[in-house]
């Protein structure tokens, strides 16, 4: 294993975009999108049918695809 791929206890854990907690997803989407995304908005989307992994985490690609489908069908934005 090369050093850059070896696990290190000195590094902070990396986020996995295929399995993010709701809170981590909200923080990342807030930083990336330029508008505040609250965890309650994501929970509302989940209650409206947004996909989650079996363990309750979110795959950001699947979530983004769901949001695009919702907007194309005349639905709202995140948390609407």
C-alpha distance (Angstrom), angle and dihedral (degrees) to the residues before:
residue distance angle dihedral
X1 . . .
X2 3.77 . .
X3 3.82 117.7 .
X4 3.80 94.1 -112.8
X5 3.81 89.8 56.6
X6 3.79 97.0 42.1
X7 3.80 116.8 105.0
X8 3.76 114.2 -104.6
X9 3.78 128.8 -165.3
X10 3.81 89.2 -156.6
X11 3.80 94.2 67.6
X12 3.75 125.0 78.5
X13 3.79 113.1 -112.9
X14 3.78 114.3 -88.6
X15 3.76 121.3 -124.6
X16 3.78 115.8 -114.1
X17 3.83 109.0 -141.8
X18 3.81 89.2 -157.8
X19 3.82 92.8 57.5
X20 3.79 114.7 26.2
X21 3.76 128.4 156.3
X22 3.78 115.4 -118.3
X23 3.80 90.1 -110.9
X24 3.82 93.5 50.3
X25 3.81 91.0 46.8
X26 3.81 90.7 51.2
X27 3.81 91.9 50.3
X28 3.81 92.9 47.3
X29 3.80 94.2 46.1
X30 3.81 90.1 48.4
X31 3.80 91.8 52.8
X32 3.79 94.9 42.7
X33 3.78 99.2 40.6
X34 3.77 103.1 45.6
X35 3.81 92.9 -127.5
X36 3.77 130.5 83.9
X37 3.80 114.9 -95.0
X38 3.77 112.6 -169.4
X39 3.81 124.5 -154.2
X40 3.81 88.1 -123.4
X41 3.82 89.2 59.8
X42 3.79 90.7 55.2
X43 3.81 91.0 46.2
X44 3.82 88.6 52.8
X45 3.81 89.4 52.2
X46 3.81 90.0 50.5
X47 3.80 89.8 51.5
X48 3.82 86.9 51.4
X49 3.80 92.1 53.5
X50 3.80 107.7 -82.3
X51 3.80 109.1 154.3
X52 3.79 123.6 -106.3
X53 3.76 133.5 -177.8
X54 3.81 118.9 -105.2
X55 3.81 90.0 -97.8
X56 3.82 93.0 53.1
X57 3.80 95.9 -103.3
X58 3.78 122.7 127.9
X59 3.79 129.3 -118.2
X60 3.81 102.1 -146.2
X61 3.81 93.3 -151.2
X62 3.81 92.1 53.1
X63 3.80 91.4 43.7
X64 3.82 92.0 50.1
X65 3.82 90.8 48.7
X66 3.80 89.7 50.8
X67 3.82 90.9 50.2
X68 3.82 91.3 50.9
X69 3.82 91.1 49.9
X70 3.80 90.6 48.9
X71 3.79 93.0 49.7
X72 3.82 91.7 46.2
X73 3.81 89.3 52.1
X74 3.80 90.6 52.7
X75 3.80 97.3 -96.3
X76 3.77 123.9 137.9
X77 3.77 133.9 -99.9
X78 3.80 128.5 -90.2
X79 3.78 110.6 -31.9
X80 3.81 96.3 -0.7
